[in-house]
Amino acid sequence: MKINVLLRPNLPAGYVATVLGWPSLIIEGTTKDEVLKRARESVTQQLTQFELVTLDLGQNASDPWAKFAGMWESDPTFDDFLAEVAAYRKERDEQE
């Protein structure tokens, strides 16, 4: 498992690491290595104490774009429309 850590100087004390996606995990230390080691230990400890699960919200999820999915599926002119869009974009790119 890989995680992203934002590491920044905390002068004059050393460094601060924030584990991205885990707002409660902010680690301070005097060296980069110390801070990163403590961040690794903190994440490992969190994962052993808690369970990481994925929730499926199903079809009732509030996705503002879901109502548009497939709306042009049976339109015979949609491929022509996409070709026009592509040609326009190509023309604009060539002008720049």
QUIZI-V66589 format. One record per run of one state. SS is the DSSP state (alpha for helix, beta for strand, coil for the rest). FROM is the first residue (numbers start at 1). TO is the last residue. Records with the same first field share a line. If there is no record, write none. Layout:
SS=FROM-TO / FROM-TO
This chain:
coil=1-4 / 11-13 / 20-25 / 30-31 / 50-57 / 61-65 / 69-77 / 96-96
beta=5-10 / 14-19 / 26-29
alpha=32-49 / 58-60 / 66-68 / 78-95
